[in-house]
Amino acid sequence: MDCPGPCLKLDQGVWTHMNVPGHPATDLWRTFVNPDRSTESWNQGHLGHVVAMRNGHWEDTGPCPICGGAGTVPCPVCKGTGIQTCPVCEGKKYIPAAWTPTDNPWFNRQPDVIRLKDGRVFLGKIAFQSGTHVTIVTRGNEVIHADASDVLPTHQ
């Protein structure tokens, strides 16, 4: 995944083609304006480096301390394997038979689980309550009307 650090990245800032002696016209450059209105520019060869203000001028301080100049870091979910860990089994590669789509550790950890006495379960929020009536809006923007007494406590 992209480095979360302050290093140069092509998708951040404005990169343009410039006519710079000794460099091909295909190079992309990012320009920084110094306090004295002079400019400093670096091309895509400096991707992964940190450009910082020092002594009143922008300068390349070297490779990013977070990504080492690579511009990317291993994904915290897949640890750089490119394979995402299943959020339900958490990489254990099995799901106990007792788990159901609406009653398992992953689902139950969702902050917006709403369970009704009749067995219906929603991911959403109570958008409005008036007296004994509640209006639930699901993650999919479905609107459900129910009696407040039919909503089960969240810690069950």
C-alpha positions in Angstrom: 0.0 0.0 0.0 1.1 3.6 -0.4 3.5 4.9 2.3 1.6 7.0 4.9 4.8 9.1 5.3 5.6 12.5 3.8 7.6 11.2 0.9 7.1 12.3 -2.7 4.3 10.4 -4.5 3.0 10.9 -8.0 -0.6 11.1 -6.8 0.2 14.0 -4.4 1.0 17.5 -5.4 1.2 18.9 -8.9 3.6 17.1 -11.3 4.4 18.7 -14.7 6.7 18.2 -17.6 9.5 20.8 -17.7 12.3 21.6 -20.2 15.3 20.9 -18.0 18.8 20.6 -19.6 20.2 17.1 -19.2 16.8 15.5 -18.6 14.4 14.0 -21.1 11.2 15.8 -21.8 9.2 12.9 -20.5 10.3 13.5 -16.9 7.7 14.7 -14.5 8.7 17.5 -12.0 7.2 18.7 -8.8 8.0 22.3 -7.8 8.2 23.8 -4.4 8.2 27.6 -3.7 10.7 28.9 -1.2 9.8 31.9 1.1 11.9 34.2 -1.1 9.7 33.1 -4.1 12.6 31.1 -5.7 11.7 27.5 -6.6 13.2 24.1 -6.2 12.0 21.1 -8.4 12.5 17.4 -8.2 11.7 14.8 -10.8 10.1 11.3 -10.5 13.6 9.9 -9.8 13.1 11.3 -6.2 9.9 9.4 -5.5 10.1 8.0 -2.0 12.3 10.8 -0.8 11.3 13.5 1.7 11.4 17.1 0.6 11.5 19.4 3.6 12.0 23.0 4.4 15.5 23.6 5.9 17.2 27.0 6.4 14.5 28.7 4.4 14.8 26.5 1.3 13.3 23.2 0.2 15.7 20.3 0.0 15.7 16.6 -0.6 16.5 15.1 2.8 16.8 11.6 1.5 14.7 8.4 1.5 11.6 8.4 3.6 12.3 6.9 7.1 9.0 5.0 7.0 9.2 3.2 3.6 13.0 3.5 3.0 12.3 5.3 -0.3 10.1 2.6 -1.8 7.0 4.7 -1.6 5.0 1.7 -0.4 4.8 -0.3 2.9 3.4 -3.8 3.5 -0.3 -3.9 3.9 -1.2 -4.3 7.6 -3.9 -6.8 6.7 -2.0 -9.2 4.3 1.5 -8.3 5.6 2.6 -7.8 2.0 1.5 -11.2 0.7 -1.2 -9.7 -1.6 -3.7 -12.1 0.0 -6.2 -10.5 2.3 -7.0 -12.2 5.6 -10.6 -13.3 5.8 -12.3 -10.9 8.3 -14.7 -13.6 9.5 -12.3 -16.4 10.3 -9.4 -14.0 10.8 -7.1 -16.3 8.8 -7.8 -19.5 10.7 -9.3 -21.0 7.5 -12.3 -22.5 9.1 -15.6 -21.3 10.5 -17.3 -23.2 13.3 -20.7 -24.7 12.3 -22.4 -22.8 15.1 -21.7 -19.5 13.5 -24.4 -17.9 11.3 -24.2 -15.0 8.9 -25.7 -12.7 11.6 -24.2 -14.3 14.7 -20.4 -14.7 14.5 -17.5 -12.8 16.1 -16.9 -10.6 13.1 -20.5 -9.6 12.7 -21.0 -9.1 16.4 -18.0 -6.7 16.5 -19.7 -4.3 14.1 -20.6 -1.1 15.9 -24.0 -0.8 14.3 -25.6 -4.2 14.9 -29.4 -3.9 15.6 -31.3 -7.0 16.6 -35.1 -7.2 16.9 -37.0 -9.7 19.0 -38.5 -11.3 15.9 -35.0 -12.5 14.9 -34.3 -9.8 12.3 -30.8 -8.4 12.4 -29.5 -5.2 10.7 -26.3 -3.2 10.3 -27.5 0.4 10.6 -28.6 2.9 13.1 -31.7 4.1 14.9 -32.3 7.4 13.0 -35.4 8.5 14.8 -37.3 7.6 17.9 -40.7 9.0 19.0 -42.4 7.5 21.9 -42.5 3.8 21.3 -41.7 4.0 17.6 -38.2 3.7 16.1 -37.0 4.3 12.6 -34.0 2.3 11.6 -31.8 3.1 8.6 -29.6 0.2 7.5 -26.2 0.5 5.9 -27.9 -0.1 2.6 -30.3 2.9 3.3 -33.3 0.6 3.8 -35.8 2.2 6.2 -37.3 -0.1 8.9 -40.1 0.9 11.3 -40.4 -1.0 14.6 -41.7 -0.7 18.1 -38.9 0.4 20.5 -39.7 -2.5 22.8 -38.8 -4.9 19.9 -35.2 -3.6 19.7 -32.9 -5.9 21.8 -30.1 -4.4 23.9 -26.8 -4.2 22.0 -24.8 -6.2 24.6 -26.6 -9.5 24.5 
